[in-house]
Amino acid sequence: MNSSPNLSATGPVETRFFDPSVVSRISGLELRARYVVEGLMSGIHRSRAHGFSVEFEEHRPYTPGDEFRHIDWKAYGKFDRYLIKQFENETNLGSHLLVDASASMDFGEGPMTKWEYAATMAASLSHLLLRQSDAVGLTISREAEDRIVSSKSLRRHLIALLASLEAERPGGGTGLSRSLLQLAEGMKRRGMAVIFSDLLDDPEMVARALRLIRLKGNDVIVFHVLDSVELEFPYEGLARVEDVETDRNMTVECEVVRKPYLYILGDFLESTRDHCRNEGIHYVLLSTADPLEQGLVRFLAWRAKLRS
């Protein structure tokens, strides 16, 4: 495809599928993921981007040199375009998801914590990728020892992925940079690395690890997940601030610290975004208040651009 499709939800019927306050009330990660994916697919099929919805379902446009016998004539009758049904070796890519489970990811003052938001997105993305027969693996990043689920392309592999995410409870210090280095070493074949994290680790170590993943020929997308209050700092008066990964805490006057805090945060976000851009890494900043559709659509549009 020549341009990124517009895949925004087309009305209030679709919007409810992605509202964190609605999704948070659904018990069980499998049901959450299924609910979000059904909403996303409904939005895609109702949009004008028919070419994208078909291509997402394992088709690609006909190009000179393709054999006519491989044209999907049913798809032609529906979409008035020559589309080729892709073979397994064209669609079976390697994708590895890494989800940060450090204690800082347990923070959230909205309907979902950063961990719940990231885990729901990872579960939904796993669901989508396995529908395309992509091989999907998972790393849950912890301080000392990661939980790793090896890559497989079978639909029933979703059970293992979701069970690992469901069983995890964020806690302890960060092991993100170490997990990223381990991921770089473990990706033996070129594929995609999808990162879900608040990136609260040594920025230089994280940058070095991401660069290594990219240098090995992998496509990388980073979903930088932060809570809305971390992005806005709406507090007033005196507040007790606790570092959940070190148990250190202090009392601060919000009006005094707001401006320097937002300045430091802005510098952190800008430097992270610049590093990713310079390394050819796709960077997406997400607030836990954002509809879950936002990150998933950004992923699908990014992937469609890679394939174009």
C-alpha positions as CSV (number, residue, x, y, z in Angstrom):
1,M,0.0,0.0,0.0
2,N,1.1,3.5,-0.7
3,S,-0.3,5.3,2.3
4,S,-1.2,4.7,5.9
5,P,-4.9,4.0,6.3
6,N,-7.3,5.9,8.4
7,L,-8.6,3.3,10.8
8,S,-10.2,5.4,13.5
9,A,-13.3,4.0,15.1
10,T,-16.2,5.3,13.1
11,G,-18.7,6.1,15.8
12,P,-19.9,5.6,19.4
13,V,-20.7,1.9,18.7
14,E,-17.0,1.2,18.1
15,T,-15.7,3.6,20.7
16,R,-16.9,1.6,23.7
17,F,-14.6,-1.3,22.7
18,F,-11.5,0.8,23.4
19,D,-12.5,2.9,26.4
20,P,-10.2,1.9,29.3
21,S,-13.0,2.5,31.8
22,V,-15.2,-0.1,29.9
23,V,-12.4,-2.6,29.3
24,S,-11.3,-2.5,32.9
25,R,-14.7,-3.8,34.0
26,I,-14.2,-7.0,32.0
27,S,-12.8,-9.8,34.2
28,G,-10.1,-12.0,32.6
29,L,-7.4,-11.0,30.1
30,E,-8.7,-13.4,27.4
31,L,-12.1,-11.8,27.4
32,R,-10.6,-8.3,27.4
33,A,-8.4,-9.1,24.4
34,R,-11.2,-10.7,22.5
35,Y,-13.5,-7.7,23.2
36,V,-10.9,-5.2,22.0
37,V,-10.0,-7.2,18.9
38,E,-13.6,-7.6,17.9
39,G,-14.1,-3.9,18.2
40,L,-11.0,-3.2,16.2
41,M,-12.0,-5.6,13.4
42,S,-15.5,-4.1,13.4
43,G,-13.9,-0.6,13.0
44,I,-11.6,-1.7,10.2
45,H,-14.3,-3.4,8.2
46,R,-16.7,-0.4,8.5
47,S,-14.0,2.0,7.5
48,R,-13.3,3.0,3.9
49,A,-9.8,1.4,4.1
50,H,-11.1,-1.9,2.5
51,G,-7.7,-2.6,1.0
52,F,-6.1,-2.5,4.4
53,S,-8.7,-4.8,6.0
54,V,-8.3,-7.4,3.3
55,E,-4.5,-7.1,3.4
56,F,-4.6,-7.6,7.1
57,E,-6.4,-10.8,6.5
58,E,-3.4,-12.2,4.6
59,H,-3.9,-10.7,1.2
60,R,-1.6,-8.4,-0.8
61,P,-2.1,-6.4,-4.0
62,Y,-1.5,-8.1,-7.3
63,T,1.8,-7.0,-8.9
64,P,3.0,-7.8,-12.5
65,G,4.6,-11.2,-12.5
66,D,2.2,-12.9,-10.1
67,E,0.4,-15.9,-11.5
68,F,-3.3,-15.3,-12.4
69,R,-4.2,-18.5,-10.7
70,H,-3.3,-17.0,-7.3
71,I,-5.8,-14.1,-7.6
72,D,-8.6,-14.3,-5.1
73,W,-11.6,-13.8,-7.3
74,K,-14.0,-13.6,-4.4
75,A,-12.1,-10.7,-3.0
76,Y,-12.0,-9.1,-6.4
77,G,-15.8,-9.3,-6.6
78,K,-16.2,-7.7,-3.2
79,F,-13.5,-5.0,-3.4
80,D,-12.9,-4.5,-7.1
81,R,-9.2,-5.0,-6.7
82,Y,-6.8,-7.8,-7.8
83,L,-5.6,-9.4,-4.6
84,I,-3.3,-12.3,-4.1
85,K,-3.8,-14.7,-1.2
86,Q,-0.4,-14.7,0.6
87,F,1.3,-18.0,1.2
88,E,2.5,-19.0,4.7
89,N,6.1,-18.0,4.0
90,E,5.0,-14.5,3.1
91,T,3.0,-14.0,6.3
92,N,4.7,-16.1,9.0
93,L,6.9,-13.5,10.5
94,G,8.6,-13.6,13.9
95,S,7.2,-11.2,16.4
96,H,8.4,-10.9,20.0
97,L,6.5,-8.8,22.6
98,L,8.3,-7.5,25.7
99,V,6.1,-6.3,28.6
100,D,7.7,-4.5,31.6
101,A,6.5,-5.9,34.9
102,S,8.5,-3.7,37.3
103,A,6.8,-2.2,40.3
104,S,6.4,1.2,38.6
105,M,4.1,-0.4,36.1
106,D,1.6,-1.1,38.9
107,F,0.9,2.6,39.2
108,G,-2.4,4.1,37.9
109,E,-5.0,6.5,39.1
110,G,-7.4,5.9,36.3
111,P,-9.4,2.7,35.5
112,M,-6.3,0.8,34.5
113,T,-2.8,0.7,35.8
114,K,0.1,0.9,33.4
115,W,0.6,-2.8,33.7
116,E,-3.1,-3.6,33.0
117,Y,-3.1,-1.3,30.0
118,A,0.2,-2.7,28.6
119,A,-0.9,-6.3,29.3
120,T,-4.3,-5.8,27.6
121,M,-2.6,-4.3,24.6
122,A,-0.1,-7.1,24.4
123,A,-2.8,-9.7,24.7
124,S,-4.9,-8.0,22.0
125,L,-1.9,-7.7,19.7
126,S,-1.0,-11.4,20.2
127,H,-4.6,-12.2,19.2
128,L,-4.3,-10.2,16.0
129,L,-0.8,-11.6,15.0
130,L,-1.8,-15.2,15.6
131,R,-4.8,-14.6,13.4
132,Q,-2.3,-14.0,10.6
133,S,-0.3,-17.1,11.4
134,D,2.6,-15.0,12.7
135,A,4.9,-16.6,15.2
136,V,4.5,-14.7,18.5
137,G,6.8,-14.9,21.5
138,L,6.7,-13.1,24.9
139,T,9.1,-11.8,27.5
140,I,7.8,-10.4,30.7
141,S,10.6,-8.3,32.0
142,R,11.3,-8.6,35.8
143,E,14.2,-7.4,38.0
144,A,16.1,-10.7,38.2
145,E,14.6,-13.4,36.0
146,D,12.3,-12.9,33.1
147,R,9.3,-15.0,32.2
148,I,9.7,-16.1,28.6
149,V,7.3,-17.8,26.3
150,S,8.9,-19.1,23.1
151,S,7.6,-18.1,19.7
152,K,4.9,-20.2,18.0
153,S,2.4,-19.5,15.2
154,L,-0.4,-21.9,16.3
155,R,-3.7,-20.3,17.2
156,R,-3.8,-22.3,20.5
157,H,-0.5,-20.7,21.5
158,L,-2.6,-17.7,22.5
159,I,-3.6,-19.6,25.6
160,A,0.1,-19.8,26.8
161,L,0.7,-16.1,26.1
162,L,-2.4,-15.0,27.9
163,A,-1.8,-17.3,30.9
164,S,1.6,-15.9,31.4
165,L,0.3,-12.3,31.3
166,E,-2.6,-13.2,33.5
167,A,-0.4,-14.8,36.2
168,E,2.1,-12.0,36.4
169,R,1.9,-9.3,39.1
170,P,4.3,-6.3,38.7
171,G,6.8,-5.8,41.4
172,G,10.4,-5.2,42.3
173,G,13.0,-3.0,40.6
174,T,13.4,-2.7,36.8
175,G,15.3,-5.2,34.7
176,L,14.3,-3.5,31.4
177,S,17.7,-2.9,29.9
178,R,18.9,-6.4,30.8
179,S,15.7,-7.9,29.3
180,L,16.2,-5.9,26.1
181,L,19.8,-7.1,25.8
182,Q,18.6,-10.7,26.4
183,L,15.9,-10.2,23.7
184,A,18.5,-9.0,21.2
185,E,20.6,-12.0,21.8
186,G,17.7,-14.4,21.5
187,M,16.3,-13.1,18.2
188,K,18.2,-15.3,15.8
189,R,16.1,-14.5,12.8
190,R,15.0,-11.1,11.6
191,G,11.6,-10.2,13.0
192,M,9.7,-7.6,14.9
193,A,10.2,-6.5,18.6
194,V,7.3,-4.8,20.3
195,I,8.1,-3.1,23.6
196,F,5.5,-2.1,26.3
197,S,7.1,-0.2,29.1
198,D,7.3,3.1,31.1
199,L,11.0,3.1,30.2
200,L,12.0,3.9,33.8
201,D,15.5,2.6,33.7
202,D,18.9,4.0,32.9
203,P,18.2,5.8,29.6
204,E,21.7,5.1,28.2
205,M,21.4,1.4,28.9
206,V,17.9,1.2,27.4
207,A,19.1,3.1,24.3
208,R,22.1,0.8,23.9
209,A,19.9,-2.3,24.1
210,L,17.3,-1.0,21.7
211,R,20.1,-0.1,19.3
212,L,21.4,-3.6,19.4
213,I,18.0,-5.1,18.6
214,R,17.7,-2.8,15.6
215,L,21.3,-3.4,14.4
216,K,20.4,-7.1,14.2
217,G,17.9,-6.2,11.4
218,N,14.8,-6.3,13.5
219,D,11.9,-3.8,13.1
220,V,11.2,-2.3,16.5
221,I,8.2,-0.4,17.9
222,V,8.2,1.0,21.4
223,F,5.0,1.7,23.2
224,H,5.9,4.2,26.0
225,V,3.1,3.7,28.5
226,L,2.5,6.3,31.2
227,D,-0.4,7.2,33.5
228,S,-2.2,10.4,32.7
229,V,-1.2,11.9,36.1
230,E,2.4,11.2,35.3
231,L,2.0,13.2,32.1
232,E,0.0,16.1,33.6
233,F,0.9,16.2,37.4
234,P,-2.5,17.6,38.4
235,Y,-1.8,17.5,42.2
236,E,-2.2,20.5,44.5
237,G,-1.0,21.2,48.1
238,L,1.3,18.7,49.9
239,A,1.7,15.2,48.5
240,R,3.6,12.2,49.6
241,V,5.7,10.8,46.7
242,E,6.9,7.1,46.9
243,D,9.3,5.3,44.6
244,V,7.7,1.9,44.5
245,E,10.9,0.3,43.2
246,T,13.2,1.5,46.0
247,D,10.6,2.2,48.9
248,R,12.0,5.7,49.2
249,N,9.4,8.4,49.8
250,M,9.2,12.2,50.5
251,T,6.6,14.9,51.0
252,V,6.6,17.6,48.4
253,E,4.7,20.9,47.7
254,C,3.1,20.2,44.4
255,E,3.0,23.8,43.2
256,V,6.8,24.1,43.7
257,V,7.8,20.8,42.0
258,R,5.2,20.8,39.1
259,K,7.2,23.0,36.7
260,P,10.6,21.4,37.2
261,Y,8.9,17.9,37.1
262,L,7.2,18.7,33.8
263,Y,10.4,20.1,32.4
264,I,12.4,17.0,33.3
265,L,9.6,14.8,31.9
266,G,9.5,16.7,28.7
267,D,13.2,16.4,28.3
268,F,13.0,12.7,28.9
269,L,10.2,12.2,26.4
270,E,12.0,14.3,23.7
271,S,15.3,12.5,24.1
272,T,13.6,9.1,24.0
273,R,11.7,10.1,20.9
274,D,14.8,11.5,19.2
275,H,16.9,8.4,20.0
276,C,14.2,6.1,18.6
277,R,13.8,8.2,15.4
278,N,17.6,8.3,14.9
279,E,17.8,4.5,15.2
280,G,14.8,3.8,12.9
281,I,12.7,2.7,15.8
282,H,9.0,3.6,15.8
283,Y,8.0,5.4,19.1
284,V,4.5,5.7,20.4
285,L,3.7,7.6,23.6
286,L,0.5,6.3,25.2
287,S,-1.4,7.5,28.2
288,T,-3.5,5.0,30.2
289,A,-6.4,7.4,29.5
290,D,-6.1,6.8,25.7
291,P,-8.4,4.5,24.0
292,L,-6.8,1.1,23.5
293,E,-7.5,1.4,19.8
294,Q,-4.9,4.1,19.5
295,G,-1.9,1.9,20.0
296,L,-3.2,-1.0,18.0
297,V,-4.1,1.1,15.0
298,R,-0.7,2.8,15.2
299,F,0.9,-0.7,15.1
300,L,-1.1,-1.9,12.2
301,A,-0.4,1.3,10.2
302,W,3.3,1.0,11.0
303,R,3.3,-2.6,9.9
304,A,1.4,-1.9,6.7
305,K,4.0,0.8,5.9
306,L,6.8,-1.7,6.4
307,R,5.2,-4.1,3.9
308,S,4.4,-1.5,1.3
